[in-house]
C-alpha cells in the first residue's frame, strides 16, 4: 500500500488522489440508494407506502384509497438505544497527579462543556445507530477568548458528519489498522448550482478540492489543524441498531393496513328487512326536513341493523407478538406508556426490565469507548495549541471515559449505598444539600437562620 505522502502528492492528478483516498476498507451499509438504510429508517418509504407494490383501487373512474398504516419502530429503536447510552451523560474521569494536571483536567472539561458535548453525543449516537457511521471533526478558530477559564488565542469547536446529512465518509487505514487519513465528500449549493467538495485530513495538513463541473481542483491547503494527529474521531458499525428486524415491522404494517381495508368496507351500518315481499326503500328525506320517519312492512316481517362481527383478537395477538419479537431480538425495553400501564409492577420489578438493555449497552460500549478515548486524545493536542503552558501536563493526564447505561434508580437508594460505603459518614455539607434542593432563594441566609435557631434551642432547650 502507498504511504499517505505518496497518495497526496499534489503533482498527481486530483482525480487520482481522490480515488485513492476513497478506497474504503470498512464494510458499512449505504444510506441512500435502492437498498439503502433510509428506506428502512423512514416510514414513508416502507413497502406499504409504495403504490407500485400496494396500489389504490380504481373502479369506474373513482379512486378508492387503500389503508396504509406505518410503524416507525426503526426510528424508535435508534432513539431508545441513544437514550440508554446518553440519558446518563458520558463521563470523563480524570486522575490528576499534580496541580498542573489538575489545571489541564479543568481546561479539558471546560472545552467539552462549552461545546455542549452531551447534546453532541446524542446527535452522533443517533447517526451511528441509524446511518452506521459518524465522524466528529475538531478544529480551532483564531479568536482570543477566556471561555475556558483562562485566556487563549484559539476557540475549539467540533462538528459531526454522517451519511444521514448527505456526507460521504472515507476513512483510510494502513496495513496495521491505523488511520492515516480521513476524507469527507459533500455537496453544497453555491448560488444557482451544486458544487461538490472533498476534504482530506491527515496528521499534518488539511486539503480541500472542489468540482464545479469541470473536474476536481485544489482550492485550500492549511496546517491549522496540524496537531500531529488526525483531528477527527470516527466510528462505525456493520449494521443499523434495528439489525434484521425490518421484516417484522413490514409484516405488522401489512396486517394493520389490510385490516383497515376490511374495517372501512364492512363498518358501514346495514339496515336489513326480513320479509317475503319486495320492500321499497330509498325515498327517505333528510333529517333536517322530516322530523320523524314511518316504516310499514308486511305482517310477520322484521327489520333491524346488522353489525359485522370481526375477529379482532387474532389480529391483536398477531401484531402484539410481532412487536414483542422486535424488541426481544434487539434487547431493547418496550417502555411505552401503554405497555407499562398494562403490566402492574413494583419499583424493583421495573428495574429488572432494564437488565437486557444494560447488557446491550455493554456490547456497544466497546466501539463507543474507543471513539471517546480517541476524541480525548484529539482534544489534548488542541489544548496544547490553545494553552502552550500545559503541554506536558495535558499529555500525561490520565483520562478514562465511562458509558453508564440508563436505569431506574431512586436518589434514596443511591444515597444509602454511598453512605454505607463510606462508613455512615456524611457525603454532603448542609450548604450543598440546601442548594441542591433549590427551595431556598438565599442559601447563606437560610444557613444563618438555621444556626440562630440551633443557638436558641441550645440556650432554651425546653422551648
VEXNU-129173 format. One record per atom (N, C-alpha, C, O): residue in one letter; x, y, z. Coordinates in steps of 0.2 Angstrom, whole numbers, plus 5000, padded with zeros to 4 digits. Atoms other than C-alpha are relative to their C-alpha. Layout:
N
AXYZ;...
END
This chain:
463
X500449945000;X500050005000;X500450065000;X500950065003;X499649935000;X500650184996;X499950035006;X499450035010;X500049964994;X501050295010;X499650064999;X499450084993;X500449955001;X499950445013;X500350064996;X500050104993;X499649955003;X501350565007;X500049984992;X500050034988;X500050025007;X501350464991;X499350014997;X499350034991;X500749995002;X499450474989;X499950074999;X499750094993;X500149935001;X499350654992;X500650044998;X500950085001;X499549975004;X500650704980;X499750054995;X499450034990;X500349955004;X500050874973;X500250004993;X499950044989;X499850005007;X500950844957;X499649944996;X499649954990;X500550055003;X499750694954;X499450034998;X499250095000;X500649985002;X498150724945;X499550005006;X499549955010;X500550004994;X496750774958;X499649945000;X499449925005;X500550055000;X495550644952;X500449935002;X500049895006;X499650064998;X496950504955;X500150005008;X500049955011;X499949994993;X497250574973;X499449985003;X499349955008;X500650014997;X495450574977;X499749935000;X499549905004;X500250075001;X495150404970;X500449955005;X500149915008;X499650044995;X496550334981;X499750015008;X499749975012;X500249994993;X495850424997;X499349975001;X499149965007;X500650034999;X494150354993;X500049925001;X499549895001;X500050074999;X494750174995;X499849985007;X500249985011;X500350024994;X493650125009;X500149935002;X499849894998;X499950074999;X494149965018;X499549985005;X499449925006;X500550024996;X492749965031;X499449984996;X499250024992;X500650025004;X491149875026;X499450035004;X499250015009;X500649974997;X489649995030;X499550014995;X499650024989;X500550005004;X487949985023;X499950074997;X500050125001;X500249935003;X487450135011;X499450035003;X498949995005;X500649964997;X486250265017;X499550014995;X498949994996;X500549995005;X485450315001;X500149944994;X500649904995;X499950055006;X485250204985;X499449965001;X498949965005;X500650045001;X483950074980;X500049955006;X499449935008;X500050044994;X484449964995;X500350035006;X500550005011;X499749964995;X484950105007;X499649995006;X499149975006;X500350004994;X484650115025;X499450055001;X499050045005;X500549954999;X483550265023;X499349974999;X498849995002;X500650035001;X482150155016;X499749965005;X499149955006;X500350034994;X482050065032;X499950055005;X499450045009;X500049954995;X482350215043;X499450045000;X499050065005;X500549955001;X481050325035;X499349964999;X499349934994;X500650045001;X479250255037;X499650024994;X499349984991;X500349985006;X478650355022;X500349964994;X500049964988;X499750045006;X479750245011;X499949925001;X500249884997;X500150074999;X479150075018;X499649974994;X499350014991;X500350035005;X478449945006;X499250025000;X498950034995;X500749995000;X476649985012;X499850074997;X499250084995;X500149935003;X476850165006;X500150004992;X500050054989;X499850015007;X477450104988;X499449994996;X499149934997;X500650015004;X475950124976;X500149964995;X499749934992;X499950055005;X476850014964;X499949935003;X499749894999;X500150064997;X476849874976;X499349995003;X499049945003;X500750004997;X475149914985;X499650064997;X499650115000;X500349945003;X474150024973;X499350015003;X499049975006;X500749984999;X472550114976;X499549964995;X499749944990;X500550035004;X470950034969;X499650054996;X499350104998;X500349955005;X470250124953;X499449964997;X499549914994;X500650035003;X468450074949;X499550064997;X499350105001;X500549955003;X467350174937;X500250075000;X499850115001;X499849935000;X468450324936;X500150035007;X500350085008;X499949984993;X468450334955;X500649965004;X500649905003;X499550034996;X469950304966;X499949995007;X499750035011;X500150024993;X469750204982;X500650005003;X501049955002;X499450004997;X471150244993;X500149945005;X499649945009;X499950054996;X471850095002;X500350035007;X500650085007;X499749984993;X472350105021;X500749985000;X500949934998;X499350014999;X474150125024;X500250025007;X500250085009;X499849984994;X474750115041;X500849985001;X501049934999;X499350015000;X476650135045;X500250005008;X499850025012;X499750004993;X477650095061;X500750025000;X501149994997;X499449975000;X479150195064;X500549975006;X500850015010;X499750034995;X479950065075;X500850004999;X501250005004;X499349995001;X481650085067;X500350065003;X500850065006;X499849944997;X481750265072;X500049995008;X500450025011;X500050014993;X481150215089;X500649965003;X500849985009;X499450044998;X482550085091;X500650055001;X501050045005;X499449965000;X483850215087;X499950055006;X500450065009;X500149954995;X483150345099;X500149965007;X500449995012;X500050044994;X482950205113;X500849995002;X501050005007;X499350024999;X484750155111;X500450065002;X500950065006;X499649944998;X485450335111;X499850025007;X500250045011;X500349984993;X484350365127;X500449965005;X500649985010;X499750044995;X485050215135;X500850025001;X501050015007;X499349984999;X486850275132;X500150075002;X500750085005;X499949934999;X486650455134;X499650045006;X499750095008;X500449964995;X485250495147;X500450015006;X500350065009;X499549994995;X486550465160;X500750034996;X501049984993;X499449975004;X487950585152;X500649965000;X500849935006;X499350035000;X489550505147;X500550045004;X500550105003;X499649964995;X490850555160;X500749994998;X500949934995;X499250005000;X492750585159;X500250005007;X500250055010;X499750004993;X493650535175;X500750024999;X501149984996;X499349985000;X495250625177;X500349985007;X500049985012;X499650024994;X496650575189;X500650045000;X501250014999;X499549955000;X497750725190;X500549985006;X500349965012;X499550024995;X499450695200;X500350065003;X500750055008;X499749944998;X499950875202;X499550064998;X499050054995;X500449945002;X499251055201;X500050014993;X499550034990;X500049995007;X499751065183;X499549964996;X499249984992;X500550045003;X498750915178;X499350025003;X498850014999;X500649984998;X497350975189;X499750064995;X499150064994;X500249955005;X497351135178;X499849984993;X499350004990;X500150035007;X497451035162;X499349965000;X498949974995;X500650045000;X495950925168;X499450055000;X498950044997;X500549955000;X494951085172;X499950034993;X499350044991;X500049975007;X495351165155;X499649954995;X499249974991;X500250055004;X494951005146;X499249995001;X498849994996;X500750004999;X493250985154;X499650064998;X499050054996;X500349945002;X492851165151;X499950004992;X499450034989;X500150005007;X493151135132;X499449964998;X499049974994;X500650055001;X491950985132;X499350045002;X498950034998;X500649974998;X490651085142;X499850064995;X499250064993;X500249945004;X490751245131;X499849974993;X499450014989;X500250025007;X490551135115;X499349955001;X499149924997;X500650044998;X488951055124;X500049934998;X499749904994;X499850075002;X489650885122;X499549955002;X499449904998;X500550054999;X488150795130;X499550004994;X499249954992;X500449995006;X487050865116;X500349974993;X500049944989;X499750035006;X488350815103;X500049935000;X500049904995;X500050074999;X488450645110;X499349974998;X499349924994;X500750035003;X486550615107;X499950014993;X499749964990;X500149995007;X486650685090;X500449954996;X500249914991;X499550055004;X488150575084;X499849935002;X500049884997;X500250074998;X487450415093;X499449994995;X499349934993;X500650015005;X485850435083;X500349994993;X500049954989;X499750015007;X486950455067;X500349935000;X500249904995;X499650075000;X487950295072;X499549954999;X499549904995;X500550065000;X486450185076;X499550004994;X499249954993;X500450005006;X485450235061;X500450004993;X500349964989;X499649995006;X486750285047;X500649955000;X501049954995;X499550044999;X488050165054;X500750035000;X501249995001;X499349974999;X489550285054;X499950085001;X499450114999;X500049934998;X489950455061;X500750035001;X501149995003;X499349974999;X491450575061;X499950075003;X499550105001;X500049934996;X491750725073;X500750034999;X501250015001;X499449965001;X492950855067;X500150055005;X499650095007;X499849944995;X493850965080;X500550044996;X500950024993;X499649955003;X494551125074;X500150065004;X499750075009;X499949944996;X495251285081;X499950064995;X500050074989;X500249935003;X494651465077;X500550055003;X500550055009;X499649954997;X495851605079;X499650065003;X499450104999;X500449954997;X494851715091;X500250005008;X500049955011;X499849994993;X495551775108;X499450005004;X498950035003;X500550014996;X494451725122;X500249975007;X500849965008;X499850024994;X494351675140;X499449955002;X499249945008;X500650044999;X492851545138;X500249945005;X499849915008;X499850064996;X493851405147;X500350015006;X500649975010;X499749994994;X494351495162;X500750035000;X501050055005;X499349975001;X496051565155;X500050034993;X499650014989;X499949965007;X496551675141;X500349954995;X500849924996;X499750055006;X496851585124;X499950044994;X499450074993;X500149975006;X497051645107;X499649964995;X499449984989;X500450045004;X496051505100;X499449975003;X499349975009;X500650034998;X494251435101;X500049934997;X500149934991;X500050065002;X494051255100;X499249984998;X498849995002;X500750025002;X492451185090;X500049934998;X500649904996;X500050065003;X491851025084;X499350004996;X498950044997;X500550015005;X490650965070;X499949934998;X500449904997;X500150075002;X489850805066;X499849994992;X499550044989;X500250025007;X489750725049;X499749935000;X499949885003;X500350075000;X488650575044;X499750004993;X499550054990;X500450015006;X487850505028;X499350025001;X499050044995;X500649984999;X486250545036;X499950084998;X499350104996;X499949925002;X486750735032;X500250014993;X500350064991;X499849995007;X487250695014;X500850005000;X501150014994;X499250005000;X489150675019;X500249934998;X499949885001;X499650065001;X490250535012;X500650005004;X501050045003;X499450004996;X491550475024;X500449944998;X500249894996;X499550045003;X493150395018;X500649995005;X501150035004;X499550014996;X494250335032;X500649954996;X500449914993;X499550035003;X495950275026;X500549975005;X500850005009;X499650034995;X496950145036;X500649974996;X500649954991;X499450035003;X498650075033;X500049925002;X499549905005;X500050084999;X499149885034;X500049985007;X499849925009;X500050024993;X499249895053;X499350025003;X499250015010;X500749984998;X497449965055;X500050075003;X499550095006;X500049934997;X498050145060;X499750044994;X499950034988;X500349955004;X497050285052;X500650054998;X500950085002;X499549965003;X498250385040;X499750064997;X500050114996;X500349945003;X496950505033;X499249995001;X499049935001;X500850004999;X495050545035;X499850054995;X500050114995;X500349965005;X494150615020;X499250015000;X498949965002;X500749985000;X492450695018;X499750034994;X500050084992;X500349985006;X491450715002;X499350035002;X498950005005;X500649974999;X489950835002;X499850054994;X500350074990;X500249955006;X488950944990;X499650065004;X499250055008;X500349944997;X488451124994;X499750044994;X500050044989;X500349965005;X487351244985;X500450075000;X500450105005;X499649945001;X488351394979;X499750044994;X499750034988;X500449965005;X487251524970;X499549964997;X499049945001;X500550045004;X486251434957;X500249934998;X499949904994;X499850075002;X487251274956;X500349965006;X500549995011;X499750054995;X487851124966;X500749994999;X500949984993;X499350015000;X489651114970;X500249955004;X500049945010;X499750064997;X490550954975;X500750025004;X501150065001;X499449994996;X491850964989;X500349945003;X499949895004;X499750064997;X493150844995;X500550025005;X501050055003;X499549984995;X494150875011;X500349945003;X500149895004;X499650064997;X495550765017;X500450035006;X500750085005;X499649984994;X496350775034;X500549955002;X500449895002;X499450044998;X498050705039;X500250035007;X500050085009;X499749984994;X499050725054;X500550064999;X500750105004;X499649945002;X500050865045;X499650064997;X499850114998;X500349945003;X498850965035;X499249984998;X499049924999;X500750015002;X497050985028;X500050034993;X500350084991;X500049995007;X496750985009;X499250014998;X498849975001;X500649995003;X495151045000;X500050004993;X500350054990;X500150005008;X494651004982;X499250024999;X498850015003;X500749995002;X493051064973;X499949994993;X500449994989;X500150025007;X492251014957;X499350044999;X498850035001;X500549965002;X491151144949;X499749984993;X499350024990;X500250035006;X490851034934;X500549994995;X500449964990;X499450015004;X492551044926;X500549965002;X501149965000;X499550044997;X493450924937;X500250025006;X500150085008;X499849984993;X494250924954;X500650054999;X501150054995;X499549955000;X495351074958;X500250025008;X499750035012;X499849994994;X496351104974;X499950075002;X500250124998;X500249934999;X495651264982;X500350025007;X500350085009;X499849984993;X496351255000;X500549955003;X500449895002;X499550044997;X497851195009;X500350035007;X500550095006;X499849974993;X498251235028;X500249955005;X500149895004;X499850044995;X499051175043;X499850025007;X500150015012;X500349984994;X497951255056;X499849945005;X499949955011;X500150054996;X497451085062;X500549955000;X500549895002;X499450054999;X499151005061;X500350005007;X500750035009;X499850014993;X499250945079;X500449945001;X500449915006;X499650074999;X500250785075;X499549945000;X499749895002;X500650065000;X498550685074;X499550024996;X499350084996;X500649995004;X497150675063;X499450035004;X499250005009;X500549974995;X495850795071;X499349984999;X498850025000;X500750035001;X494350685068;X500049935004;X500449895004;X500150074996;X493650545079;X499449974996;X498950004994;X500450035005;X492750415068;X499849935003;X500249905006;X500350064998;X491650265072;X499549974996;X499250014992;X500450035004;X490650145063;X499749935003;X500049905007;X500350064998;X489549985065;X499849964993;X499650004989;X500150045006;X489249845052;X499250004998;X499049994992;X500750005001;X487349855054;X499650065004;X499950085009;X500349954996;X486049985060;X499749965006;X499849905007;X500150024993;X485449965078;X499349954999;X499349915003;X500650045001;X483749885071;X500249934997;X499849894996;X499750065003;X484849755063;X499649974994;X499450004989;X500450035006;X483749625053;X499349995002;X499049945001;X500750004997;X482049665061;X499550044995;X499050044997;X500549965004;X481349765047;X499449964997;X498949994996;X500650055002;X480349615041;X499550005004;X498949995002;X500550004995;X479449615057;X499650065000;X498950065000;X500449945001;X478949795055;X499650004994;X499050024994;X500450005006;X478349775037;X499449955001;X498949974999;X500550054999;X477349625042;X499450035005;X498850025003;X500549974996;X476449725056;X499750064996;X499150064996;X500349955005;X476149865043;X499549974995;X499050004994;X500550045004;X475349745031;X499449985003;X498949995001;X500650034996;X474249665044;X499550065002;X498950055001;X500449944998;X473649835050;X499750034994;X499150064995;X500249975006;X473449905033;X499449964997;X498949994995;X500550055003;X472449755026;X499450005005;X498850015002;X500650004995;X471349755042;X499650074999;X499050075000;X500349935001;X471049945039;X499550004994;X499050034994;X500450005006;X470349905022;X499349965002;X498849995000;X500650044998;X469149775029;X499550045005;X498950045004;X500449964995;X468549895043;X499750054996;X499150064997;X500349955003;X468250035031;X499449974995;X498950004995;X500550035005;X467249915019;X499449985004;X498849985002;X500550044997;X466249825032;X499750045006;X499250015010;X500349974994;X465949955046;X499450054998;X499150085003;X500649965002;X464550045036;X499449975003;X499349915002;X500650034997;X462950015046;X499549974994;X499450014989;X500450035004;X461749895037;X499349995003;X499249965008;X500750014998;X459849905039;X499649954996;X499549964990;X500350065003;X459049735035;X499349995002;X499150005007;X500750024999;X457249695032;X499949934998;X500149914993;X500250075001;X456649515034;X499350004998;X498950005002;X500750015002;X455149495023;X499949964994;X500449954990;X500150045006;X454349385009;X499950044994;X499950024989;X500249965006;X453849534999;X500550054999;X500950065003;X499549955002;X454849664990;X499950065003;X499350095003;X500149944996;X455149815000;X500350064997;X500950054994;X499849945003;X455349984993;X500450055005;X500150065010;X499649964995;X456750095001;X500450054996;X500450054989;X499649955003;X457750244997;X499750074999;X500050124996;X500449945001;X456450384997;X500050045006;X499650095007;X500049964994;X456850445014;X500350074999;X500850084995;X499849935001;X457150635016;X500550015006;X500649975010;X499549984995;X458550725026;X499650015007;X499150025007;X500249984993;X458350735045;X499850075001;X499550095006;X500149934999;X458350915043;X499350024997;X499050084998;X500649995003;X456750905033;X499449975003;X498949995005;X500550044997;X455750765041;X500250005008;X500849985009;X499950014993;X455550765060;X499949935003;X500149925008;X500150074998;X455050585060;X500049964994;X499849984988;X500050045006;X455150435049;X499549945002;X499549925008;X500550064999;X453750295047;X500249954995;X500249964989;X499950065004;X454150125041;X499449955000;X499149945006;X500650055001;X452750005035;X500349944996;X500549944991;X499850065003;X453149825032;X499549955001;X499049955005;X500550055000;X452049665029;X500049975007;X500549975010;X500150034994;X451449575044;X500549945000;X500549904996;X499550064999;X452749445051;X500750024998;X501149984999;X499349995002;X454249535044;X500350045006;X500050065011;X499649974994;X455649615055;X500550044996;X500750034991;X499549965003;X456949745052;X500550025006;X500350025012;X499549984995;X458549805061;X500750004997;X500849984992;X499350005002;X460349845060;X500449945001;X500349915006;X499550064999;X461649715057;X500750025000;X500950064996;X499349984999;X463349735063;X500549954998;X500349894998;X499550045002;X464949655057;X500449975006;X500750015009;X499650034995;X465749535069;X500749984998;X500849934994;X499350005003;X467649555066;X500449965005;X500349975011;X499650034995;X468849435074;X500750045001;X501250034998;X499449964999;X470049565081;X500549975004;X501149995004;X499550034995;X470849455094;X500649974996;X501149984999;X499450035004;X471849365081;X500550054997;X501150044998;X499649945003;X472449525073;X500450035006;X501050045005;X499649974994;X472949595090;X500549965003;X501149985004;X499550044998;X473849445095;X500649994995;X501249994997;X499550015005;X474749435079;X500550065000;X501150065000;X499649944999;X475349615080;X500450015006;X501050035006;X499750004994;X475749605098;X500649965000;X501249975003;X499550055001;X476849455095;X500650034996;X501250024998;X499549985004;X477749535081;X500450065003;X501050075003;X499749944997;X478049695091;X500549985006;X501050005007;X499650034995;X478749595106;X500649974997;X501149975000;X499450035003;X479849495095;X500550054997;X501150044998;X499649955002;X480549655088;X500550035006;X501150035005;X499749974994;X481049725105;X500549955003;X501049965006;X499650054997;X481649555111;X500649994996;X501249984999;X499450015004;X482849525097;X500550065000;X501150045000;X499649954999;X483549695099;X500350025007;X500750065008;X499849994993;X483749685118;X499850075002;X500250105006;X500249944998;X482849845120;X499350005004;X498949965002;X500750004996;X481449885133;X499550034996;X499650094993;X500649965003;X479749925127;X499650035006;X499250015009;X500349974994;X479350055140;X499550064998;X499550115001;X500549955001;X477950145131;X499550005005;X499549965009;X500549994994;X476550215142;X499549945000;X499349925005;X500550055001;X475350085135;X500349935003;X499949905007;X499750064997;X476549945139;X500150005007;X500049955011;X499849994993;X477050005156;X499350005004;X499349975010;X500650004996;X475250035162;X499649945000;X499249925005;X500450065001;X474549875156;X500349945005;X500049895006;X499650054996;X475849775167;X500150035007;X500750065008;X499849974993;X475749825186;X500649965002;X500749905003;X499450034998;X477449805193;X500350055006;X500150105007;X499649974994;X478449855209;X500650044997;X500850034991;X499449965002;X479849985208;X500649954998;X500949974994;X499450045001;X481149845210;X499949964993;X500449944990;X500250045006;X480249745196;X500250044993;X500450014989;X499949955006;X480349895184;X500850004999;X501050014993;X499349995001;X482249905187;X500249944996;X500749944992;X499750065003;X482449725181;X499850004993;X500249964989;X500249995007;X481649775164;X500650024996;X500750014990;X499549975004;X483249865160;X500749955000;X501249974997;X499450045000;X484449715163;X500349984993;X500849994991;X499850015007;X484449665145;X500350064996;X500750054992;X499749935003;X484649845139;X500750025002;X501150044998;X499449994998;X486049865150;X500649964997;X501149984996;X499550055003;X486949715143;X500150024993;X500750024990;X500049985007;X486549785126;X500550064999;X500950064995;X499649955000;X487449945130;X500749985002;X501250014999;X499350034999;X488949845137;X500349974993;X500949984992;X499850025006;X489049765120;X500250064995;X500750054992;X499949945004;X489049935111;X500650045003;X500950084999;X499549964997;X490250015123;X500750004998;X501150044999;X499450015002;X491749945116;X500250054994;X500750094995;X499849955005;X491750055100;X499950075002;X500250125000;X500149934997;X491050205110;X500550025004;X500850085003;X499449984996;X492450205122;X500650014996;X501050064997;X499449995005;X493750185108;X499950074997;X500450114996;X500249945003;X492850335100;X500250065005;X500550115003;X499949944995;X492850445116;X500750015002;X500950065003;X499349994998;X494650405120;X500450034994;X500850074996;X499749975005;X495150445103;X499950085000;X500350124998;X500249935000;X494250615104;X500450035006;X500650095005;X499649964995;X495050655121;X500750014998;X501050064999;X499349995002;X496750625113;X500150064995;X500650094994;X500049955005;X496250745099;X500050075004;X500350125002;X500149944997;X495750875111;X500650025004;X500850085005;X499449994996;X497350855121;X500550044995;X500850094997;X499549965005;X498350915105;X499850074999;X500250114999;X500249935001;X497251065103;X500150045006;X500250105006;X499849964994;X497451115121;X500750025000;X500950075003;X499349985000;X499251115118;X500150074996;X500550114998;X500049945005;X498951245104;X499750065004;X500050125004;X500449954996;X497751345115;X500350035006;X500350085008;X499749984994;X498751345131;X500749965000;X500849915003;X499450035001;X500551315127;X500449985007;X500849945007;X499750024993;X501051315146;X499849945003;X500149925008;X500250064997;X500151155150;X500149944995;X499849894996;X499950065005;X500851045136;X500249945003;X499849895001;X499850064997;X501750915146;X499449975005;X499349915005;X500550034996;X500350905159;X499449974997;X499149924999;X500650035003;X498950885147;X500249934996;X499749894995;X499850075003;X499950745138;X500049945005;X499849895003;X499950064995;X500250645154;X499449995004;X499349955008;X500550014995;X498550675162;X499649944998;X499349934993;X500450065001;X497650515164;X499250015000;X498950055004;X500749995001;X495850515157;X499649944998;X499949904994;X500450065001;X494550375157;X499350024998;X499050065002;X500749995002;X492850385148;X499649955002;X499849895002;X500450054997;X491450295156;X499350014997;X499050074997;X500750005003;X489750255147;X499649965006;X499749905007;X500450034994;X488450225161;X499349994997;X498950034995;X500650015002;X486850135155;X499450035004;X499550035010;X500649974996;X485150215160;X499749955004;X499649895001;X500450044996;X484250135174;X499650045004;X499750095006;X500449974996;X482850165185;X500250005007;X500349955010;X499750004994;X483550225201;X499750065004;X499450105001;X500249954996;X483050325216;X500550035004;X501050005006;X499549964996;X484050465225;X500149975006;X500749965009;X500050034994;X483650375241;X500549945000;X500949935005;X499650065000;X484450215236;X500850024998;X501249995001;X499349985001;X486050305229;X500350035006;X500950015008;X499749974994;X486250405245;X500249955005;X500749955008;X499950054995;X486050255256;X500649954998;X501049945003;X499450045002;X487350155246;X500650045001;X501150015003;X499449964999;X488650295246;X500150015008;X500750015010;X499949994993;X488350325265;X500349945003;X500749945007;X499850064998;X488550145268;X500849984998;X501249965002;X499350015002;X490150135258;X500550045003;X501150025004;X499549964997;X491050275267;X499950005008;X500150045011;X500050014993;X490650215284;X499550045004;X499650065010;X500549964997;X489050305288;X500250075002;X499950105006;X499849934999;X489850475287;X499750044995;X499450024989;X500449965005;X489050625278;X500450014994;X501050004993;X499749995006;X489350645260;X499950074997;X500150084991;X500149935002;X488750825258;X499950045005;X499650035011;X500149944994;X488850985268;X499350025000;X498950014995;X500749974999;X487251065274;X499950054995;X499450064992;X500149945005;X487551215262;X499949974993;X499449994990;X500150035007;X487751095247;X499349975000;X498949974994;X500650035000;X486151005252;X499450054999;X498950044996;X500549955000;X485151165254;X500050034993;X499550044990;X500049985007;X485751225237;X499849954995;X499449974990;X500250055005;X485451065228;X499249995000;X498949984995;X500750004999;X483651065235;X499750054996;X499250044992;X500249945004;X483351235227;X499450035002;X499150084999;X500649964997;X481951295238;X500250065003;X499850115004;X499849944996;X482951425247;X500250054994;X500650044990;X499849955005;X483151595237;X500750035002;X501050054998;X499449984998;X484651635248;X500349955004;X500149955010;X499750064996;X485751485254;X500350035006;X500250005011;X499649974994;X486851595265;X499550025005;X499750015011;X500549984996;X485351675273;X499749945004;X499549955010;X500350064997;X484551505276;X500549975005;X500249955011;X499550024996;X486151445284;X500050045007;X500150015012;X499949954994;X486251595296;X499449995004;X499449995010;X500650014996;X484451575301;X500049935004;X499849925010;X500050074996;X484651385305;X500550005006;X500449985011;X499550004995;X486251425315;X499750045006;X499850025012;X500349974995;X485251555325;X499549965004;X499449965010;X500550044997;X483851435328;X500349945005;X500149935010;X499750054996;X485051305334;X500350035006;X500350005012;X499849964994;X485851435346;X499550015005;X499650005011;X500649994996;X484151475353;X499849935003;X499649935009;X500250064997;X483751295356;X500549975005;X500449945010;X499550024995;X485451265365;X499950045006;X500050025012;X500149964994;X485051415377;X499449985003;X499449985009;X500650014997;X483251375379;X499849934998;X499349924994;X500150065003;X483151185377;X499249985002;X498949944998;X500750024999;X481351175385;X499650034994;X499050014993;X500449975005;X480751285371;X500049964993;X499749984988;
END
